[in-house]
Amino acid sequence: MPLKLRVTWRNAGSPLLPDALSDVQATADDAPLPLAGRGPGLREFAIPAGAARVALRARFSAAFGAFEDIPALQEEVLSVEQAFDVTGGGTSLSPAPDPALGQAHPLVDVKAAPGLAHAQIATDFVDITPFWMAYAKYTDEHQREHQPGTELVALGATAGEPKIWFASVPEACKAPPDDGTSALVFYRPEGYAYTRVDQRHEMFGLNRYLLSPDPDPDASFWARDVFARDPRDKSRWVYLRCGFEEALAASGKAVVMLHPWPSGTSFGAATTASLPGLADAALRFLGGAQKIGPGGARLGKLGLAGFSAGGLPLWQALAANKDRVSEVFAFDARGIAKSEALIARWLGGDAARKLRMTGGHQLDANAAIQRKLAGVADEARLSSLPPDKSGYLPGANPRWDHVCSALEESEKDAYRSADWVWHQFAVFGGCPRDGEPRDVTFLQRFLEDSDL
């Protein structure tokens, strides 16, 4: 029976996967094979009798026309190479391990039928980092100041919403555990509305979370590690950076932080039961691109985090995936009081689950949840920082004292007691552990104490 190799890929109609720029080739014993069939998302090859080794090579590119002052761009967004041994007396193909990956390519799923090997390439996400760096403002800031050893990858979803995701990948992911890589999905407050990859984007609001504050008194006012007024409008305060990349790196955890990039307030499928599959697809892509190490190209544990209005999609995502989520980091997250019953069911459903909370606006709501669930989970699984308003008194927390140090004496009392100021500290702040002088951010502490 003649043997065929059929190659397919999903979402071939996406602007990120134009068929005209899909270069799919195969060889048999190093000799090129002619196409035996083709169509959108499909290529087919006939394997000659007597062949011993077949190799598949696929390159996918996307192209966009000129936009404002940005020239037309074409970039490779995904590449796959997979070799096969011809087995079964010439009737089947068996995937061979890739020497660079130590396994078969994580983006190639092979199904066998008599006389047919069907290789489906997983194309749910592709790498749009070069496009993002061209279309977005303030990318130079991230390139200059990002955490060494931590890589940021812009991922384009080839179907559904949101169209853009980001993956923060620390060095520890080069050697993830064999049971997969953990993902921590972060929900932020609303952003600007967008409909395409090829439009003007804004990275300042992402840098705010990823980059670390600069202790240099001469640093730019938006990068300082103390509260500072915007010199363009003295009535405005600049929010401090949160240092997520530094926290990921310093924790030593092999955790990829995923940032679904909302259009306005919409996080699309990132708040639905599709989330674990989307996170798994992102990790498979990162494994195939060698951004994470062998064995880690699949979803291990799943954690959720959210700040401020990002708490609303956070609790939606938890409700849709409560049996899959291992940990939740709620940074003064809106909606926590209304989600009390959901949290109780989730936390009580597995003794390994953990909830970490920080508070500003939500101090009282956090305290109420901790009291109610005290019999369900101890402090190793359920914690709230600070425990009450006393955590914002002078002398209670050296990091809080430092960020307030640049305030004028006449305004210190007012701002120290303002819950909107506490609200910001709840995401970028931190405090020493009891009896430990080391001062780390809340995120770093939660990661260090996590099982992710």
C-alpha positions in Angstrom: 0.0 0.0 0.0 1.5 3.4 -0.9 2.4 5.5 2.1 1.4 9.2 2.3 2.4 12.0 4.7 -0.5 14.4 5.2 0.4 17.7 6.9 -2.3 19.9 8.3 -2.5 23.0 10.6 -5.3 24.8 12.3 -6.6 28.3 11.7 -5.1 28.5 8.2 -7.4 31.5 7.5 -5.8 33.7 10.1 -3.8 36.8 9.0 -1.0 35.3 11.0 -1.0 32.1 8.9 -1.4 33.2 5.2 -1.3 30.2 2.9 0.9 32.0 0.4 3.6 32.3 3.1 3.3 28.8 4.4 6.4 26.9 3.3 5.9 23.2 4.0 8.4 20.7 2.5 9.3 17.0 3.0 12.2 14.9 2.0 12.7 11.1 1.8 16.3 10.0 2.5 17.3 13.7 1.8 15.6 13.8 -1.6 12.9 16.5 -1.9 9.4 15.1 -2.3 6.9 16.8 -4.7 3.5 17.8 -3.5 0.8 15.2 -4.0 -1.9 17.5 -2.8 -2.4 21.0 -1.3 -5.0 23.4 0.0 -5.4 25.9 2.8 -3.9 24.3 5.9 -3.0 21.1 4.0 0.0 19.6 2.2 0.3 16.0 1.2 3.3 14.0 0.1 3.7 10.5 -1.4 6.5 8.5 0.2 8.4 6.3 -2.3 8.8 2.6 -1.7 12.1 1.7 0.0 12.5 5.0 1.9 14.0 4.7 5.3 13.8 8.3 6.7 11.4 11.1 6.0 11.8 14.7 7.2 9.2 17.4 7.5 10.2 21.1 7.5 7.6 23.8 7.9 8.0 27.6 8.0 5.1 30.0 8.5 5.4 33.7 8.0 3.1 36.7 8.3 3.1 39.9 6.4 1.5 43.3 6.9 1.5 46.4 4.7 2.9 49.8 5.6 1.3 51.5 8.6 1.8 55.1 9.5 5.6 55.5 9.6 6.2 51.7 9.8 7.2 50.1 6.6 5.7 46.8 5.3 6.8 43.9 7.4 7.2 40.2 6.8 8.5 37.9 9.6 8.7 34.2 10.3 6.3 33.4 13.1 6.6 29.6 13.6 9.0 26.9 12.4 8.9 23.1 12.8 11.3 20.3 11.8 10.4 16.7 12.5 12.0 13.5 11.2 10.3 10.2 10.9 11.5 6.6 10.6 9.7 4.5 8.0 8.4 1.5 9.9 6.1 -1.4 9.5 7.7 -2.6 6.4 7.1 0.8 4.7 3.5 1.2 5.8 3.9 3.8 8.6 5.9 6.7 10.0 7.3 6.9 13.5 8.4 10.3 14.9 12.1 10.4 15.7 13.4 12.5 18.7 14.8 15.9 17.8 18.4 16.1 19.1 18.0 19.7 20.2 14.7 19.0 22.0 15.4 15.5 23.3 12.0 14.4 22.1 9.7 14.6 19.1 8.7 18.2 18.3 6.0 19.3 20.8 4.0 21.1 18.1 3.6 18.0 15.8 0.8 15.5 16.6 0.9 12.3 14.6 -2.0 10.0 13.9 -1.6 6.8 11.9 -3.9 5.0 9.6 -3.2 2.3 7.0 -1.0 3.9 4.4 -1.3 7.4 6.0 0.7 9.4 8.5 -1.3 12.5 9.5 1.0 15.1 11.0 -1.0 18.0 12.5 1.1 21.1 13.4 -0.3 23.0 16.4 -0.6 26.6 15.3 -2.8 28.0 18.0 -0.1 30.6 18.9 2.7 32.1 16.8 5.5 34.5 17.7 4.6 38.1 16.9 7.4 39.6 18.9 9.0 41.4 15.9 5.6 42.9 14.9 4.9 44.0 18.5 8.3 45.7 18.7 7.6 47.6 15.5 4.0 48.6 16.2 4.1 49.4 19.9 5.3 52.5 21.7 7.8 52.2 24.6 9.3 48.9 23.4 12.7 50.5 23.7 12.2 51.0 27.4 11.6 47.3 27.9 14.6 46.3 25.8 16.9 48.5 27.8 15.6 47.7 31.3 14.1 44.2 31.3 15.4 41.6 33.8 18.4 39.8 32.4 17.8 36.1 31.9 14.0 36.7 31.6 12.6 36.7 28.1 9.4 38.3 26.9 7.6 36.7 24.0 4.6 38.3 22.3 2.2 35.6 21.2 -0.4 36.0 18.5 -3.5 33.9 18.8 -4.5 32.6 15.4 -8.2 32.2 16.5 -10.4 33.9 19.0 -9.8 36.6 21.5 -7.6 38.1 22.9 -5.5 38.3 19.8 -2.3 39.1 21.7 -0.8 37.4 24.7 2.6 37.8 26.4 4.8 35.2 28.0 7.4 36.2 30.6 9.9 33.3 30.7 12.5 33.2 33.4 15.8 31.3 33.1 14.5 28.5 35.4 12.2 27.4 32.7 15.2 26.1 30.8 15.1 23.1 33.2 11.4 22.7 34.1 10.1 19.6 35.9 9.2 16.6 33.8 5.5 16.9 34.6 5.3 20.2 32.7 5.7 23.9 33.2 3.5 25.8 35.6 1.7 28.9 34.2 0.6 32.0 36.2 -2.0 33.9 34.3 -2.2 37.6 35.2 -5.3 39.8 34.7 -4.8 43.5 34.7 -7.2 46.4 34.7 -8.6 47.4 31.3 -6.4 48.6 28.5 -6.8 50.3 25.2 -9.1 48.8 22.6 -7.5 47.1 19.6 -8.7 44.8 16.8 -5.5 43.8 14.9 -1.9 43.0 15.4 -0.9 45.5 12.7 -2.1 48.7 14.4 -0.5 51.1 16.8 -0.1 49.5 20.3 1.0 50.8 23.7 3.6 49.0 25.8 3.9 51.5 28.7 1.1 49.8 30.6 2.9 46.4 30.3 6.3 47.8 31.3 4.6 49.2 34.4 4.0 45.6 35.6 7.1 43.9 34.2 10.0 46.3 34.9 11.5 47.1 38.3 11.7 50.6 39.8 14.9 52.5 39.7 16.3 53.7 43.0 18.4 56.4 41.4 17.1 59.8 42.5 17.9 61.1 39.0 15.9 58.4 37.2 12.9 59.3 35.1 9.9 60.3 37.2 7.9 57.3 36.0 10.7 54.9 36.9 11.5 56.1 40.4 11.1 53.7 43.4 9.3 56.4 45.5 6.0 58.2 44.9 6.6 61.1 42.6 4.4 63.7 40.9 4.1 63.9 37.2 6.0 67.1 36.3 3.6 67.6 33.4 0.6 67.7 35.7 1.4 68.2 39.4 -2.0 66.9 40.4 -1.1 63.4 39.1 0.9 60.8 40.8 2.9 58.3 38.8 2.3 54.6 39.7 5.4 52.7 40.6 6.6 49.8 38.6 5.8 46.3 39.9 9.0 44.3 39.1 7.2 41.1 37.9 10.2 40.0 35.8 12.6 40.4 38.8 10.2 38.5 41.1 9.9 35.6 38.6 13.7 35.4 38.2 14.5 35.8 42.0 11.9 33.2 43.0 13.8 30.5 41.1 10.5 28.9 40.0 10.1 27.4 36.6 6.9 29.4 36.0 5.8 31.1 32.8 3.7 34.2 33.5 1.1 34.7 30.9 -0.5 38.0 30.2 -3.6 37.9 28.0 -3.7 41.4 26.5 -7.3 42.7 26.9 -9.0 44.8 24.3 -10.6 47.4 26.6 -12.1 45.3 29.4 -12.5 42.1 27.3 -10.2 39.1 28.0 -12.2 36.9 25.7 -11.5 33.2 26.0 -8.9 33.8 28.8 -11.7 33.9 31.4 -13.5 30.7 30.1 -13.0 27.0 30.4 -10.8 27.2 27.4 -8.0 28.8 29.5 -6.1 25.6 30.4 -6.0 24.5 26.8 -4.8 28.0 25.7 -2.1 28.0 28.4 -1.1 24.5 27.3 -0.9 25.7 23.7 1.2 28.6 24.7 3.6 26.4 26.6 3.8 23.9 23.7 4.8 26.8 21.4 7.4 28.0 23.8 8.8 24.5 24.1 8.9 24.1 20.3 10.7 27.5 20.0 13.2 26.3 22.7 12.2 29.1 25.1 11.5 26.4 27.8 13.4 23.2 28.2 12.6 19.6 27.1 9.8 18.0 29.1 8.3 21.4 29.9 6.3 21.9 26.8 3.0 21.2 28.4 0.9 22.8 31.2 1.8 21.6 34.7 0.0 23.5 37.4 -2.1 26.5 36.7 -2.2 29.7 38.8 -4.3 32.8 38.5 -3.4 36.4 39.5 -5.2 39.6 39.2 -4.9 43.3 40.3 -7.6 45.9 40.9 -10.3 45.6 38.2 -8.4 42.6 36.9 -10.0 40.8 39.8 -13.3 40.7 37.9 -11.9 38.5 35.0 -9.8 36.6 37.6 -12.9 35.4 39.5 -14.6 34.6 36.2 -11.6 32.4 35.2 -11.6 30.7 38.6 -15.3 29.9 38.4 -14.8 28.4 34.9 -11.7 26.4 36.0 -12.0 25.8 39.7 -11.0 22.1 39.4 -7.8 23.0 37.5 -6.5 26.0 39.3 -3.9 25.4 42.0 -3.2 28.8 43.4 -4.6 32.4 43.3 -2.8 35.6 43.9 -5.3 38.4 44.5 -3.6 41.8 44.5 -6.4 44.0 46.0 -8.6 42.3 43.5 -12.1 43.8 42.9 -15.0 41.4 43.3 -13.5 39.3 46.0 -16.3 39.9 48.5 -18.9 38.7 46.0 -16.7 35.7 45.2 -16.6 34.5 48.7 -18.7 31.4 48.1 -16.7 30.5 45.0 -13.4 30.9 46.9 -14.7 28.7 49.7 -15.7 25.9 47.4 -12.5 26.1 45.5 -10.1 26.3 48.5 -12.0 23.6 50.3 -11.9 21.3 47.3 -8.3 20.4 47.6 -5.9 20.6 50.6 -3.0 21.7 48.3 -4.7 24.9 47.0 -3.5 28.3 48.1 -5.0 31.8 48.2 -2.7 34.8 48.7 -4.3 38.3 49.1 -3.0 41.8 49.4 -5.2 44.7 50.3 -5.8 48.4 49.9 -9.5 48.9 49.0 -10.1 45.2 49.8 -8.5 45.1 53.3 -11.8 44.4 55.1 -13.0 42.0 52.4 -9.8 40.0 52.6 -9.9 39.9 56.4 -13.5 38.6 56.3 -12.6 35.8 53.9 -9.6 34.8 56.1 -11.8 34.7 59.2 -14.5 32.7 57.4 -12.1 30.2 56.0 -9.8 29.8 59.0 -11.3 26.4 59.7 -10.7 25.3 56.1 -7.1 26.5 55.5 -4.3 27.6 57.8 -1.8 30.4 57.0 0.3 28.1 54.9 -2.6 28.0 52.4 -4.5 31.3 53.1 -2.9 34.6 53.8 -3.5 38.4 53.6 -1.0 41.2 53.6 -1.1 43.5 55.3 -3.6 42.0 57.7 -5.3 45.3 58.4 -4.8 49.1 58.2 -2.0 49.0 60.8 0.3 47.7 58.0 0.3 51.2 56.5 1.3 53.0 59.7 4.7 54.7 59.8 7.4 52.2 60.9 5.2 49.1 60.1 6.8 48.3 56.8 10.2 49.6 55.6 9.2 49.4 51.9 6.1 51.4 52.5 8.1 54.0 54.5 10.6 54.2 51.6 8.0 54.7 48.8 6.4 57.5 50.9 9.8 59.1 51.7 9.7 61.7 48.8 6.3 63.0 49.9 6.2 66.6 51.2 5.7 66.7 55.0 2.4 68.5 54.5 0.9 65.7 52.5 2.4 62.6 54.1 -0.4 62.0 56.5 -3.1 62.4 53.8 -1.4 60.1 51.3 -0.3 57.5 53.9 -3.9 57.1 54.9 -5.4 57.1 51.4 -6.8 53.7 50.3 -6.2 54.5 46.6 -2.5 54.8 47.5 -2.6 51.6 49.5 -4.3 50.1 46.4 -1.3 50.7 44.3 1.1 49.4 46.9 -0.8 46.2 47.0 0.6 45.2 43.6 4.1 46.7 43.5 4.8 46.5 47.3 6.2 44.0 49.7 7.4 43.5 53.2 9.9 41.4 55.2 8.7 38.1 56.7 8.5 38.0 60.4 12.0 37.7 61.9 13.6 38.0 58.4 15.3 41.2 57.3 15.0 40.4 53.6 12.5 42.7 51.8 10.8 41.2 48.8 7.8 42.0 46.7 4.5 40.4 47.4 4.7 38.5 44.1 8.2 37.1 44.8 7.1 36.0 48.2 4.0 34.3 46.9 6.0 32.5 44.2 8.6 31.4 46.7 5.9 30.0 48.9 3.9 28.4 46.1 3.8 24.9 44.7 3.8 26.1 41.1 
